[in-house]
Structures are given as structure tokens and as C-alpha cells.
Amino acid sequence: MATDPLRFSGTESYLTSESLEAAVNCALALEKPLLVRGEPGTGKTLLAEAVSAAFDMPLVRWHVKSTTRAQEGLYHYDTVQRLYDSRFGDGKKVDDIRQYIKLGPLGEAFSSERRAVLLIDEIDKADIEFPNDLLHEVDKMRFTVMETGDEIEAKKRPVVIITSNAEKELADAFLRRCVFHFIDFPDKDLMGRIVDVHHPKLNESLSEQAMDCFYKIRGMQRLRKRPSTSELVDWIHMLKTMGVESVELDKNLPFLGTLLKKEQDLVAFADQSAGGSRWRS
């Protein structure tokens, strides 16, 4: 008897759009990795946490760096520890290599008794060969530990969510094997709902004023790093904490450092506040 397919519709703390829900559900049904792009602060990483929470699945995180290799996701043979134990192990047997095999994030997701969510975060930080090497293992859902000959096979196919900040182009062969979704920055309506989740008792007038200032700042032409959702949430938290009841977009805007994080952006804001150009509606 066929089971009903999983349906993702967000969580109480992670609000979604119809298009994002459709992308997640497509990836679930096709059992393909979901590649998510979007500017920082649009909730790419939090999506994996939301899927994990929605279906009560364990979450395995793999934060990619410039030096990351696909092999690291499978397992690591700790030769240094084995050498140390052979010299100073106080009689510890070192013939069993298996005790020095440490599973990586992909190996952990494969070995999980329950279906897991595997987050591969910021894949575009790695070298150009990494994505194709990675998906080769994800397609097979198994790999061999060369030092022991043991084969690790996925007990349950993990839900793979891959994030990218579009810092570099990904190969067409990689893209063909993924479901893709670009997360747009929230419009004012969705942002208002997000703010309500984090600040449910916020004064309506302050909420409107804060979001109006926020979107006008994001509309500045010279910004190097536009403030994101998390920075708006933090800014409103400070306004509430310090008892600020209204805000106006001028040079005295309180707690500006929670919104703008680069010196060039603070200079651009000061120039515009001084009358260099009009704020965009």
C-alpha cells in the first residue's frame, strides 16, 4: 500500500511562499537534492532546519569551506591518532583500523536509522570539482571505506538541501541533478508576517515605521551589504528593549549598527542623510 507523500508547508517559525513549498515538495517527491539560492538573510540555511522540524527528522550539517573536499563528507581515516596510540596508547590495540574511521556528514546521513535532512551549506565556496564529486556519491547512496573494504549504504535516502550564494557558477551536470529554487527577498507583506512571528506584540505603528526605514535603506544604490531579515529582527528587538516608540529615517536613526555592517555603507547612509539624494519610497 502506497504511503502519502510528504508535504512541506513551513513551520510556525519559518514562513514560506507557495513557490518555495512547491520546490521542497518537488525535491521530496523526486528524491533529488534541492539547490537553494538567494542573497544572505533570505532563510536558505534555516530552510533545512524547518524541513527537519516539520518532519521530525534528524538534521546533519555540512558547512563547506574553500578547502572542503567531497571525500571529507564520506569519512576520515585518523592516521595521526592511530600513530599516537601505537606509540603512547598504553597497550591499546591499533590493528583494528575501523576504530579510526570517522564518518563525515554524508556518512552520518547515510548511516542514520531515521531518514535525515542533510544540509550542505554554501557549496559555491568549494573548488569547481566538489559539486560533481559530491553528487556522484549522493546518486549512488553508498560508498566504500577503502582502508577496510566496508561498504556504507544509505539505510534511508536523506533529504539533501544545498545552499549557494551564487559566488560562482555551478556546472550544468550538477544543476541537472538538482531541483532548483531562488528565494526572493521577502516583500513587505511577508516581512510583516515574519516580524510578527519574532515580535508578536509589537506596536503596529512602530512596526510600519521600522519596515519603511528598512526597505528604504535597502533601496540605497551605494550599499555594499544590504541589511537582511535577521538584521531587521535584531534592530526591532533593540528598539523595543530601549523603549523607542517611533523611528524616522534621518542621520539620528537609532542602533544603525544593527542594520549596516560595513564602514562604506555607514558613509553612504550619512551622505544620503545629509541631503546627497532623496530616499526612495
SERO-4910 file (N, C-alpha, C, O; in steps of 0.05 Angstrom, whole numbers):
BEGIN
 pado doro    nc1    nc2    nc3   cac1   cac2   cac3    cc1    cc2    cc3    oc1    oc2    oc3
  Met    A     17    -24      0      0      0      0     18     25      0     35     28     17
  Ala    A     13     43    -19     30     67    -21     24     86      2      2     89     11
  Thr    A     45     99     11     42    118     33     39    146     20     48    151     -2
  Asp    A     26    163     35     22    191     26     49    205     25     65    202     43
  Pro    A     54    220      3     79    235      1     81    256     22     61    267     31
  Leu    A    106    263     30    110    285     49    102    311     37    107    316     13
  Arg    A     90    328     52     82    355     43     92    376     62     86    376     85
  Phe    A    109    394     51    120    414     68    105    440     64     99    449     42
  Ser    A     98    453     87     84    478     85     95    498    106     80    516    116
  Gly    A    121    495    112    133    514    131    127    505    160    116    483    165
  Thr    A    136    521    179    131    516    207    121    542    220    118    562    207
  Glu    A    115    541    246    106    565    259    127    587    259    120    611    259
  Ser    A    152    580    259    173    600    259    186    604    232    203    623    230
  Tyr    A    180    588    212    192    591    186    169    594    166    156    575    158
  Leu    A    164    619    157    142    624    138    152    621    110    175    629    103
  Thr    A    136    610     93    144    604     66    126    617     45    105    629     52
  Ser    A    134    616     20    117    624     -3    108    598    -17    119    577    -12
  Glu    A     88    601    -34     78    578    -49    100    566    -66    102    541    -69
  Ser    A    116    583    -78    137    573    -96    158    557    -81    168    537    -91
  Leu    A    165    566    -57    185    552    -41    174    525    -32    188    505    -33
  Glu    A    149    525    -23    137    500    -15    136    480    -38    141    456    -35
  Ala    A    129    490    -62    128    473    -86    156    461    -92    158    437    -99
  Ala    A    177    477    -89    204    467    -95    212    446    -75    223    425    -83
  Val    A    206    450    -49    213    430    -29    198    404    -34    209    382    -33
  Asn    A    172    406    -40    156    383    -44    164    368    -70    162    343    -71
  Cys    A    173    383    -89    183    370   -114    208    354   -108    211    331   -117
  Ala    A    226    366    -92    251    351    -85    245    327    -68    258    306    -72
  Leu    A    225    329    -51    217    306    -34    206    283    -52    213    260    -48
  Ala    A    188    290    -71    176    270    -87    195    257   -106    194    233   -111
  Leu    A    213    273   -118    233    263   -137    257    250   -124    273    237   -137
  Glu    A    260    255    -98    283    246    -83    309    256    -95    329    242    -98
  Lys    A    309    282   -102    332    296   -112    341    318    -93    324    328    -78
  Pro    A    366    325    -94    375    348    -77    361    374    -86    356    378   -109
  Leu    A    356    390    -66    344    417    -71    367    437    -69    378    441    -47
  Leu    A    372    451    -91    392    472    -91    378    499    -87    360    506   -103
  Val    A    385    513    -66    371    538    -59    391    561    -61    413    561    -49
  Arg    A    384    581    -77    400    605    -79    384    629    -69    360    629    -66
  Gly    A    398    651    -64    386    675    -55    407    692    -39    427    681    -30
  Glu    A    401    717    -36    420    734    -22    421    726      8    402    714     18
  Pro    A    443    732     22    445    726     50    421    738     66    413    760     61
  Gly    A    411    722     84    389    732    101    362    724     91    342    734    102
  Thr    A    360    708     69    334    701     59    324    674     70    303    664     62
  Gly    A    339    662     88    329    638    101    337    612     88    324    592     91
  Lys    A    359    612     72    367    588     58    375    566     78    366    543     77
  Thr    A    393    573     97    402    554    116    380    545    135    377    522    142
  Leu    A    363    564    143    341    558    161    320    540    149    305    527    163
  Leu    A    320    539    122    301    521    108    306    492    117    287    477    122
  Ala    A    331    484    118    338    456    125    328    451    154    318    429    160
  Glu    A    332    470    172    322    467    199    292    464    200    281    449    215
  Ala    A    278    480    183    249    479    182    239    452    171    220    440    182
  Val    A    252    441    151    244    415    140    249    394    161    232    376    164
  Ser    A    271    395    175    278    377    196    256    377    218    247    356    227
  Ala    A    248    401    226    228    404    247    201    395    238    186    382    253
  Ala    A    194    401    213    167    395    202    162    365    201    140    356    206
  Phe    A    183    349    195    180    320    192    194    305    214    196    280    212
  Asp    A    203    319    235    216    306    257    239    288    248    241    264    255
  Met    A    256    299    230    279    284    220    305    296    233    306    320    237
  Pro    A    324    279    238    350    290    248    363    307    226    361    301    202
  Leu    A    377    328    235    390    346    217    420    343    219    432    344    240
  Val    A    433    338    196    462    335    194    472    359    178    463    364    155
  Arg    A    490    374    190    500    399    177    528    394    166    546    382    178
  Trp    A    532    405    142    559    404    129    565    432    119    555    440     98
  His    A    580    447    133    587    475    126    612    474    108    634    467    117
  Val    A    609    481     83    630    479     63    649    503     65    641    526     69
  Lys    A    675    497     62    696    518     62    711    515     35    707    497     20
  Ser    A    729    534     31    744    534      6    762    510      4    769    501    -19
  Thr    A    770    498     26    787    475     26    772    448     27    785    427     28
  Thr    A    746    449     28    730    425     31    732    407      7    731    416    -16
  Arg    A    734    381     11    734    361    -10    711    341     -5    703    337     18
  Ala    A    701    330    -27    678    312    -24    684    288     -6    667    279      8
  Gln    A    709    279     -7    717    256     10    711    261     39    704    243     54
  Glu    A    714    286     48    711    293     76    682    288     85    677    283    109
  Gly    A    663    289     67    636    284     74    630    255     78    610    248     91
  Leu    A    647    237     67    642    209     70    654    198     96    640    189    114
  Tyr    A    681    200     99    694    191    123    722    202    124    733    213    105
  His    A    734    199    148    762    208    152    776    186    167    767    176    187
  Tyr    A    799    178    156    816    158    169    837    173    186    854    186    175
  Asp    A    834    170    212    851    186    230    878    172    234    882    159    255
  Thr    A    896    176    215    922    163    217    939    175    239    955    161    251
  Val    A    935    200    245    951    213    266    944    201    293    962    195    309
  Gln    A    918    197    299    910    185    324    920    156    326    929    147    348
  Arg    A    920    141    304    929    114    304    959    113    310    969     96    326
  Leu    A    974    131    298   1003    132    303   1008    139    332   1026    127    345
  Tyr    A    993    158    343    996    166    371    991    142    389   1006    137    408
  Asp    A    969    128    384    962    105    400    982     83    399    987     68    418
  Ser    A    994     80    375   1014     58    372   1039     64    389   1054     46    396
  Arg    A   1044     89    394   1068     97    409   1062    102    438   1078     94    456
  Phe    A   1039    113    444   1033    121    472   1006    111    482    995    120    501
  Gly    A    996     91    468    969     82    474    966     64    498    944     55    503
  Asp    A    987     60    513    985     45    538    972     17    533    954      9    547
  Gly    A    982      3    513    973    -23    508    948    -25    490    938    -47    485
  Lys    A    938     -2    481    914     -2    464    920    -15    437    941     -9    424
  Lys    A    903    -34    428    907    -47    403    900    -28    380    880    -15    380
  Val    A    918    -27    361    914     -9    338    911    -24    312    910    -11    291
  Asp    A    909    -51    314    906    -66    289    879    -62    276    876    -65    252
  Asp    A    858    -57    292    831    -53    281    829    -24    271    824     -6    286
  Ile    A    832    -22    245    831      5    232    803     17    235    801     42    235
  Arg    A    783      1    238    755     11    238    751     32    261    735     50    259
  Gln    A    766     28    283    762     47    305    774     75    299    769     94    314
  Tyr    A    788     77    276    800    103    269    785    114    244    794    134    233
  Ile    A    763    102    236    747    112    214    725    130    226    708    120    241
  Lys    A    725    155    220    704    174    230    687    182    206    697    194    187
  Leu    A    661    177    209    643    185    187    640    215    185    640    229    205
  Gly    A    639    225    160    633    253    155    603    258    154    588    239    159
  Pro    A    595    282    148    566    288    147    550    270    129    528    261    136
  Leu    A    560    265    105    546    248     86    544    220     97    524    207     95
  Gly    A    567    210    108    566    184    120    547    182    143    534    161    147
  Glu    A    545    203    160    526    203    182    497    202    172    481    187    183
  Ala    A    491    217    151    464    217    140    457    190    128    435    180    131
  Phe    A    476    177    115    472    150    104    467    130    126    450    112    123
  Ser    A    481    133    148    480    113    170    457    117    189    452    100    206
  Ser    A    443    139    187    422    145    205    399    124    203    391    117    181
  Glu    A    390    115    226    368     96    227    342    109    217    324     96    206
  Arg    A    340    135    221    316    150    212    325    167    188    348    174    185
  Arg    A    306    173    170    312    190    148    321    217    158    307    229    174
  Ala    A    343    226    148    355    251    157    353    273    137    349    268    113
  Val    A    356    298    146    359    321    129    389    328    128    400    334    149
  Leu    A    401    328    105    429    335    102    431    363     91    423    368     68
  Leu    A    442    382    106    446    409     97    475    412     87    494    408    103
  Ile    A    479    418     62    505    424     50    505    454     45    494    464     26
  Asp    A    518    469     63    515    498     65    537    512     50    561    507     55
  Glu    A    529    530     31    548    547     16    566    530     -2    591    532      1
  Ile    A    555    514    -19    570    496    -36    589    511    -55    609    500    -63
  Asp    A    582    536    -62    598    551    -81    624    560    -69    640    573    -84
  Lys    A    629    555    -44    655    562    -32    677    542    -40    701    549    -39
  Ala    A    669    518    -46    688    497    -52    699    499    -81    690    516    -96
  Asp    A    719    482    -88    730    484   -114    711    473   -135    690    462   -128
  Ile    A    717    476   -160    698    471   -182    691    441   -184    670    435   -195
  Glu    A    708    423   -175    703    394   -177    685    384   -155    673    362   -157
  Phe    A    683    399   -133    669    389   -110    640    381   -116    632    359   -108
  Pro    A    624    398   -129    595    391   -132    591    365   -147    575    349   -139
  Asn    A    606    361   -169    602    336   -185    611    312   -169    598    291   -170
  Asp    A    634    314   -154    643    292   -138    623    285   -116    618    261   -110
  Leu    A    611    305   -106    591    302    -84    566    287    -95    557    268    -82
  Leu    A    555    296   -117    530    285   -126    534    256   -137    515    241   -138
  His    A    558    249   -144    564    222   -152    557    203   -129    545    182   -132
  Glu    A    566    211   -105    561    194    -81    531    196    -73    520    176    -65
  Val    A    519    219    -76    491    222    -68    473    206    -87    454    194    -78
  Asp    A    480    204   -113    465    188   -132    466    159   -124    446    145   -124
  Lys    A    490    149   -118    493    120   -112    482    113    -84    473     91    -80
  Met    A    482    132    -66    473    127    -39    490    105    -25    480     91     -7
  Arg    A    514    103    -33    533     84    -20    561     92    -26    567    106    -45
  Phe    A    579     83     -9    608     87    -14    624     66      1    613     53     19
  Thr    A    648     62     -8    665     42      4    688     55     20    701     73     10
  Val    A    692     45     44    715     54     60    739     38     50    742     14     55
  Met    A    757     52     36    779     39     22    798     24     42    808      3     35
  Glu    A    802     34     65    820     23     84    811     -4     96    827    -21    104
  Thr    A    784     -8     96    773    -33    108    758    -50     88    753    -73     93
  Gly    A    750    -38     66    733    -52     47    704    -52     54    687    -63     39
  Asp    A    696    -39     76    668    -38     85    652    -20     66    662      1     58
  Glu    A    628    -28     60    611    -11     44    589      1     62    575    -13     76
  Ile    A    587     27     60    567     42     75    545     49     56    549     64     36
  Glu    A    521     38     61    498     43     43    476     57     59    471     51     82
  Ala    A    463     76     46    443     92     60    420     74     68    408     59     52
  Lys    A    413     74     94    390     59    103    364     72     94    345     59     88
  Lys    A    364     99     94    342    114     83    353    138     68    371    151     78
  Arg    A    343    143     44    354    165     28    349    192     42    326    199     48
  Pro    A    370    207     49    367    232     63    354    254     45    356    252     20
  Val    A    342    273     58    332    297     43    356    316     42    366    325     63
  Val    A    366    321     18    390    337     15    383    366      6    370    370    -14
  Ile    A    391    385     23    386    413     17    413    427     14    429    427     33
  Ile    A    418    439     -9    443    451    -15    439    481    -19    421    489    -34
  Thr    A    455    497     -5    452    526     -8    475    538    -23    497    527    -23
  Ser    A    470    560    -37    490    574    -52    485    604    -52    462    612    -53
  Asn    A    506    619    -49    504    648    -50    510    659    -78    513    683    -81
  Ala    A    512    641    -98    517    649   -125    544    663   -129    547    681   -146
  Glu    A    564    656   -112    590    668   -115    605    657   -139    624    671   -149
  Lys    A    598    634   -148    610    623   -173    589    605   -187    570    595   -174
  Glu    A    592    602   -213    574    585   -228    578    556   -222    601    547   -219
  Leu    A    556    541   -221    558    512   -217    554    498   -244    540    508   -262
  Ala    A    567    476   -247    567    461   -273    539    452   -281    523    446   -263
  Asp    A    534    452   -307    507    444   -317    501    415   -308    478    409   -302
  Ala    A    521    397   -308    517    370   -300    507    368   -271    490    351   -265
  Phe    A    517    386   -254    508    387   -227    479    397   -225    462    386   -211
  Leu    A    474    419   -240    447    431   -239    426    412   -249    403    412   -239
  Arg    A    432    395   -269    413    376   -280    403    356   -259    381    346   -261
  Arg    A    419    351   -239    412    331   -220    399    342   -195    395    328   -175
  Cys    A    393    368   -195    381    381   -172    354    393   -180    348    398   -203
  Val    A    337    397   -159    314    415   -162    324    442   -152    338    444   -132
  Phe    A    317    463   -167    328    490   -161    306    509   -152    283    508   -162
  His    A    313    526   -133    295    548   -125    311    572   -117    331    570   -102
  Phe    A    303    595   -126    315    620   -118    296    634    -98    273    639   -105
  Ile    A    305    639    -74    289    651    -54    290    682    -57    311    694    -52
  Asp    A    268    694    -65    267    723    -67    268    735    -40    259    723    -20
  Phe    A    278    760    -38    277    774    -13    248    780     -6    233    788    -23
  Pro    A    240    776     19    211    779     26    201    807     20    214    827     24
  Asp    A    177    808      9    164    834      5    153    843     32    155    829     52
  Lys    A    141    867     32    133    879     57    111    862     71    110    861     96
  Asp    A     94    850     55     72    834     67     84    809     82     78    804    105
  Leu    A    101    795     68    113    771     81    132    780    104    133    767    125
  Met    A    146    802    100    164    811    121    148    819    146    157    814    169
  Gly    A    125    830    142    108    837    165    100    812    180     99    813    205
  Arg    A     94    790    166     87    765    180    111    753    194    109    742    216
  Ile    A    135    756    182    159    746    195    165    762    221    172    750    241
  Val    A    162    788    219    165    805    243    146    798    265    153    797    288
  Asp    A    121    792    257    100    784    277    108    758    291    102    755    315
  Val    A    121    740    277    129    715    289    150    720    311    149    709    333
  His    A    169    738    305    191    744    324    183    764    345    193    764    368
  His    A    165    783    338    156    804    357    126    806    356    115    825    345
  Pro    A    112    786    368     83    784    366     67    807    378     45    812    370
  Lys    A     79    822    397     64    843    410     75    871    403     73    890    418
  Leu    A     88    872    380    100    898    371     79    918    364     59    912    351
  Asn    A     83    942    373     65    965    366     63    967    336     83    968    322
  Glu    A     39    968    325     34    968    296     47    992    283     59    990    261
  Ser    A     46   1015    296     58   1039    284     88   1037    282    100   1043    262
  Leu    A    100   1027    304    129   1023    304    138   1002    283    158   1006    269
  Ser    A    122    981    280    128    961    260    128    973    232    146    967    216
  Glu    A    108    989    226    106   1001    199    129   1020    194    140   1020    173
  Gln    A    135   1036    214    157   1056    211    184   1042    208    200   1049    191
  Ala    A    188   1021    224    213   1006    222    217    993    195    238    994    183
  Met    A    195    981    185    198    967    159    201    988    136    214    982    117
  Asp    A    188   1011    139    191   1031    119    220   1041    118    231   1044     96
  Cys    A    232   1046    141    260   1054    142    278   1032    130    296   1037    115
  Phe    A    272   1007    138    288    984    129    288    981     99    310    979     87
  Tyr    A    265    983     86    264    979     57    276   1003     42    287   1000     21
  Lys    A    274   1027     54    286   1050     41    317   1048     43    331   1055     24
  Ile    A    327   1038     65    356   1034     67    365   1013     47    386   1016     34
  Arg    A    350    991     45    357    970     25    357    981     -3    370    971    -21
  Gly    A    341   1002     -8    339   1014    -35    362   1033    -42    363   1043    -64
  Met    A    379   1038    -23    402   1056    -28    420   1043    -49    425   1019    -48
  Gln    A    430   1059    -68    446   1049    -90    474   1042    -82    485   1023    -94
  Arg    A    486   1055    -63    514   1051    -58    521   1030    -37    544   1027    -29
  Leu    A    501   1016    -27    506    997     -6    522    973    -16    516    963    -38
  Arg    A    542    964      0    557    940     -7    543    916      5    543    894     -8
  Lys    A    531    919     28    516    897     41    490    907     51    488    921     71
  Arg    A    469    899     37    442    908     45    433    893     70    439    869     73
  Pro    A    419    906     88    410    892    112    391    870    106    375    872     87
  Ser    A    392    848    121    376    825    116    353    822    136    351    839    154
  Thr    A    338    801    134    315    796    152    325    794    181    313    807    198
  Ser    A    346    779    186    355    776    213    364    802    225    361    807    249
  Glu    A    375    820    209    383    846    219    360    864    225    361    880    244
  Leu    A    338    862    210    314    876    216    302    867    243    294    883    260
  Val    A    301    840    246    291    829    271    308    838    295    296    845    316
  Asp    A    334    838    292    352    848    314    347    878    319    347    886    342
  Trp    A    344    893    298    340    922    301    315    928    317    314    944    335
  Ile    A    293    914    309    268    918    323    270    909    352    258    922    370
  His    A    285    888    357    290    879    384    303    902    401    295    906    424
  Met    A    322    915    389    335    937    404    316    960    408    316    972    429
  Leu    A    301    966    388    281    988    391    262    982    414    256   1000    430
  Lys    A    252    958    416    234    950    437    248    951    464    238    961    484
  Thr    A    273    940    465    287    938    490    293    965    502    292    969    526
  Met    A    299    984    485    306   1011    494    282   1030    495    286   1054    500
  Gly    A    259   1019    490    235   1035    493    230   1056    472    216   1076    476
  Val    A    242   1052    448    237   1071    426    210   1066    415    203   1043    408
  Glu    A    194   1087    413    166   1084    404    161   1092    375    141   1085    364
  Ser    A    180   1107    363    177   1115    335    205   1119    324    224   1126    338
  Val    A    207   1115    298    233   1120    284    228   1135    258    207   1133    245
  Glu    A    248   1151    251    247   1166    227    274   1164    212    295   1163    225
  Leu    A    273   1162    186    297   1157    171    313   1183    168    308   1199    150
  Asp    A    332   1187    186    349   1210    185    376   1203    197    381   1179    204
  Lys    A    394   1222    200    421   1216    209    421   1206    238    442   1195    246
  Asn    A    400   1210    252    398   1202    280    384   1175    284    375   1168    306
  Leu    A    381   1160    263    368   1134    264    381   1117    286    405   1112    284
  Pro    A    366   1108    306    379   1093    328    388   1065    321    376   1052    304
  Phe    A    410   1057    333    421   1030    330    427   1022    301    421   1000    293
  Leu    A    438   1041    286    443   1037    258    463   1014    253    462   1000    233
  Gly    A    480   1009    273    499    987    271    488    959    270    501    940    263
  Thr    A    462    957    278    449    930    275    440    925    247    434    903    240
  Leu    A    438    947    230    429    944    203    452    945    183    452    929    164
  Leu    A    470    963    186    492    966    168    518    957    181    525    966    203
  Lys    A    533    940    167    556    927    180    582    934    166    603    923    173
  Lys    A    582    951    146    606    959    132    611    989    134    591   1005    133
  Glu    A    636    997    137    642   1025    140    633   1041    116    622   1063    119
  Gln    A    636   1030     92    628   1044     68    598   1049     68    589   1070     58
  Asp    A    583   1030     78    554   1033     79    545   1054     99    526   1069     94
  Leu    A    559   1056    121    553   1077    141    559   1105    129    544   1124    134
  Val    A    581   1106    113    587   1132    100    566   1139     79    558   1162     77
  Ala    A    557   1119     64    536   1123     44    511   1133     57    497   1151     47
  Phe    A    504   1121     80    480   1129     94    482   1157    104    463   1173    102
  Ala    A    505   1164    115    510   1191    125    508   1212    103    496   1233    106
  Asp    A    519   1205     79    518   1224     56    489   1228     48    481   1251     42
  Gln    A    474   1206     46    446   1209     37    430   1223     58    412   1239     51
  Ser    A    435   1218     83    420   1232    104    426   1262    104    410   1278    113
  Ala    A    450   1269     95    458   1297     94    446   1312     70    450   1336     67
  Gly    A    432   1298     53    419   1310     31    431   1305      4    424   1318    -15
  Gly    A    448   1285      3    461   1278    -22    441   1269    -43    444   1276    -67
  Ser    A    420   1255    -35    399   1247    -53    374   1240    -37    376   1236    -13
  Arg    A    351   1238    -50    327   1232    -36    324   1202    -30    333   1185    -46
  Trp    A    311   1197     -8    305   1169     -2    283   1159    -22    265   1173    -29
  Arg    A    287   1134    -30    268   1122    -49    244   1111    -32    248   1100    -11
  Ser    A    220   1114    -43    196   1104    -29    195   1074    -33    177   1061    -23
***
